[in-house]
């Protein structure tokens, strides 16, 4: 759902609506707009500056240079979840999605994750798929049932997870370890990379384990949602899940 105009978006922000993304007209400036943008930045709402033609495609109304996309998803704070898991002495299994931009892939990953009891999904503010109605539909509603954390910086989030004792595992076809040899019984963050280039080098350097899936055919890699399902269900197998 899209809303537009300065005052409606101010009211949505003040009432705690889940704003998924803000589109702002490039080059536009006014005291009221600048004040709203400052409030949105403080709330860590992802923001894109776009030509006016983009806004005109999003709505035919008087948008005043700003359009917001609302989400049905209630985002969680990753730091709060980490603290809770530590207090409860649980072994969380978290999926971190690095630049996964296809809403169908994110939806499929969320569906698998929720089915397998994954503790949370972490996505970056920018450079990831918009969690809109299409993503929720692709997940069969799972995105509304699993904790989702939207973080400003995945590197910061992973460093924080490591401080809480979670092992960082990158899923990559260049990994030295076979996925079957990774101990997923430990508290874990599994990093899944983008559809085209995989996990970014910056995040790869943070991960203590780099695990690959065996490929015996000529195709070099699996679809990211399929690969995520294999890893997640290996975690479930290792943790002794019963049907």
C-alpha positions in Angstrom: 0.0 0.0 0.0 1.3 3.5 -0.9 0.6 6.7 0.8 1.8 10.1 -0.4 2.2 13.7 0.8 4.0 15.2 3.7 1.3 15.2 6.3 -0.1 11.7 5.7 3.4 10.3 5.9 4.1 12.3 9.1 0.9 10.8 10.6 1.9 7.3 9.6 5.3 7.7 11.2 3.9 9.1 14.4 1.3 6.4 14.7 3.9 3.6 14.4 2.9 2.4 10.9 5.4 0.0 9.4 7.0 2.1 6.6 8.9 -0.2 4.2 10.5 2.4 2.0 10.4 6.1 1.1 10.6 7.5 -2.4 11.7 11.2 -2.6 11.9 13.4 -5.6 15.4 14.3 -6.5 16.4 17.9 -6.1 13.3 18.9 -4.2 13.7 20.8 -0.9 11.4 22.6 1.5 11.5 23.1 5.3 8.6 20.8 5.9 10.0 18.1 3.6 13.4 18.3 5.1 12.0 18.0 8.6 10.1 14.9 7.6 13.2 13.4 6.0 15.1 14.0 9.2 12.5 12.2 11.2 12.5 9.3 8.7 16.3 9.0 8.9 16.1 8.9 12.7 13.6 6.0 12.4 16.0 4.2 10.0 13.5 4.0 7.2 15.1 3.1 3.8 15.0 6.0 1.4 15.5 6.4 -2.3 15.8 9.7 -4.3 14.1 9.3 -7.7 12.9 11.3 -10.6 9.4 12.8 -10.4 8.3 10.3 -13.2 8.9 7.5 -10.7 6.6 9.1 -8.2 4.0 9.8 -10.8 3.9 6.0 -11.6 3.4 5.2 -7.9 0.5 7.5 -7.5 -1.7 9.9 -9.5 -2.3 12.1 -6.5 -0.6 15.3 -5.3 2.4 13.5 -3.8 4.4 16.7 -2.9 7.6 14.9 -3.9 7.3 12.0 -1.4 5.6 8.6 -1.5 5.8 5.9 1.2 5.2 2.2 0.9 3.7 0.6 3.9 4.3 -2.9 5.0 2.3 -5.5 6.8 5.5 -6.8 8.4 6.4 -5.7 11.9 10.2 -5.5 12.1 12.2 -6.5 15.1 15.5 -5.1 16.5 18.3 -7.7 16.1 20.1 -6.5 19.2 16.9 -7.1 21.3 16.6 -10.6 19.9 20.2 -11.4 20.6 19.9 -10.3 24.2 16.7 -12.3 24.6 18.3 -15.5 23.2 21.2 -15.1 25.5 19.0 -14.7 28.5 16.9 -17.7 27.5 20.1 -19.7 26.8 18.8 -20.9 23.4 20.8 -21.7 20.3 19.4 -19.5 17.6 19.7 -20.1 13.9 19.5 -16.9 11.9 19.5 -16.3 8.2 21.2 -13.1 7.0 20.4 -12.1 3.4 23.1 -10.1 1.7 21.7 -8.2 -1.3 19.0 -10.7 -2.2 16.9 -8.5 -4.4 14.3 -10.8 -5.9 11.0 -10.7 -3.9 10.2 -14.3 -4.9 13.5 -15.6 -3.6 13.1 -13.7 -0.3 9.5 -15.0 0.0 10.6 -18.6 -0.7 13.4 -18.3 1.8 11.1 -17.0 4.4 8.6 -19.8 3.8 11.3 -22.4 4.3 12.7 -20.6 7.3 9.4 -20.4 9.1 8.6 -24.1 8.3 12.0 -25.1 9.8 11.7 -22.9 12.9 14.5 -20.5 12.0 14.9 -17.9 14.7 14.9 -14.8 12.5 15.8 -13.3 9.1 18.1 -10.3 8.9 18.1 -8.0 5.9 19.9 -4.7 5.1 18.1 -1.4 4.8 19.3 -0.9 1.3 20.1 -3.2 -1.6 17.6 -5.9 -0.7 14.2 -6.9 -2.0 11.3 -4.8 -0.9 9.1 -6.8 1.5 5.9 -5.8 -0.2 2.7 -7.7 -0.8 4.4 -9.8 -3.5 7.0 -10.9 -1.1 4.4 -11.8 1.6 2.4 -13.7 -1.1 5.5 -15.6 -2.2 6.2 -16.6 1.4 2.6 -17.9 1.9 2.4 -15.4 4.7 5.5 -16.7 6.5 7.0 -13.2 6.5 4.3 -12.1 8.9 5.0 -15.0 11.2 8.8 -15.1 11.5 10.9 -12.3 13.2 12.4 -10.1 10.5 15.1 -7.6 11.3 15.9 -4.7 9.0 19.4 -3.4 9.8 21.2 -0.4 8.6 24.5 -2.3 8.2 24.8 -6.1 7.9 28.5 -6.0 8.9 27.6 -4.3 12.1 24.8 -6.8 12.8 27.1 -9.8 12.1 29.8 -8.3 14.4 27.2 -7.9 17.1 26.0 -11.5 16.6 29.6 -12.7 17.0 30.0 -10.8 20.2 27.0 -12.7 21.5 28.7 -16.0 20.6 27.0 -16.9 17.4 29.2 -18.5 14.7 29.1 -16.8 11.3 28.8 -19.1 8.4 28.8 -17.9 4.7 27.1 -20.1 2.1 29.5 -19.9 -0.9 30.4 -22.2 -3.8 34.0 -21.2 -3.1 33.9 -22.4 0.5 36.5 -24.8 1.8 34.0 -26.8 3.9 31.3 -29.1 2.8 28.0 -28.0 4.3 27.6 -31.4 6.0 30.8 -30.7 8.0 29.6 -27.5 9.6 28.2 -27.9 13.2 24.8 -26.2 12.9 23.9 -27.3 16.4 25.8 -24.2 17.6 24.2 -20.8 17.7 24.6 -19.7 14.1 24.1 -16.9 11.6 24.1 -18.3 8.1 24.8 -15.6 5.4 23.2 -16.2 2.0 24.4 -14.0 -0.8 22.9 -12.2 -3.8 21.6 -14.1 -6.8 24.4 -12.9 -9.1 27.6 -12.4 -7.0 27.0 -14.3 -3.8 28.1 -13.1 -0.4 30.1 -9.8 -0.5 33.8 -10.0 0.2 33.4 -7.7 3.2 31.0 -10.2 4.9 33.0 -13.2 3.7 36.0 -11.9 5.7 33.9 -11.8 8.9 32.7 -15.4 8.6 34.7 -18.1 10.4 33.3 -20.8 8.2 32.6 -20.8 4.5 30.4 -23.7 3.4 29.6 -25.0 -0.1 27.0 -27.3 -1.5 28.3 -30.1 -3.8 27.7 -29.4 -7.5 28.3 -32.3 -9.9 26.6 -30.9 -13.0 27.7 -28.1 -15.3 25.6 -25.4 -13.7 27.8 -23.5 -11.3 25.3 -22.8 -8.5 21.8 -23.3 -7.1 19.1 -20.6 -6.9 19.6 -18.8 -3.5 16.2 -19.9 -2.2 17.0 -23.6 -3.0 20.4 -23.4 -1.5 19.0 -21.8 1.7 16.5 -24.6 2.0 19.3 -27.2 1.8 21.3 -25.5 4.6 18.3 -24.9 6.8 17.1 -28.5 6.7 20.7 -29.7 7.4 20.5 -27.6 10.5 17.2 -29.2 11.4 18.6 -32.7 10.8 21.6 -32.0 13.0 19.4 -30.7 15.8 17.4 -33.8 15.8 14.0 -32.5 14.5 11.2 -35.0 14.7 8.4 -35.1 12.1 
